[in-house]
Amino acid sequence: METAKGDVPRLGPLGTRCKVTPVPVDDQDEVRRFVGSMTNEERMLVVLKRELYEGSWDEMAADLTARLEGRPYIFKLAHRIADDLERIGHLRQFEQRRGVDLSDFVKLDQ
């Protein structure tokens, strides 16, 4: 199966090295359509996941849940937490189903 690029080494949660599986060329159109349909709030979450949570939806969701429960949290988001947690679930599900990392496709200025 042809891919657009080779495996890309990344730092995962807690600074551990991980490998991102390249997206097959055949699947890139679906990913681009999905990214094109994302709301600004979803795009922001993808960027924040990459920039503040080392690419981890788990870390981001735990941080938002802590804030929702009144415990110490890392980053104060301007959006409603419950809505962001729902968006995270939707985005994470797409990433897992397609085997992609949306932060490879989303830029905040899109």
Secondary structure, DSSP 8 states (H G I E B T S, - for coil): --BSS--EEEE-GGG-EEEE---BHHHHHHHHHHHHH--HHHHHHHHHHHHHSTT-HHHHHHHHHHHHTTS--S---SS-HHHHHHHHHHHHHHHHHHT--GGGT--TT-
